[in-house]
């Protein structure tokens, strides 16, 4: 069991966001709390969302069709990281 199978999309808190990265073309999509996508798919666990997600990048100039490759999910946070403050005694 991984963190993706225990968290639902609706569990996101304000400093957290989900980044979805296309495995085919590298296109990045960000999902923030309050995003309309959460209202529609908030009941899904993150592993279910990852299995369903496909890239929606449109075709580049001069090429036909879009990417529609599989997406990877990353959980990101906007909180500041703090330096390590304790040492080994």
Secondary structure, DSSP 8 states (H G I E B T S, - for coil): --HHHH-BGGG--TTEEEEEEETTT--EEEEETT-HHHHHHTTSBHHHHHHH-B------TT--S----BEEEEEEE-S----------
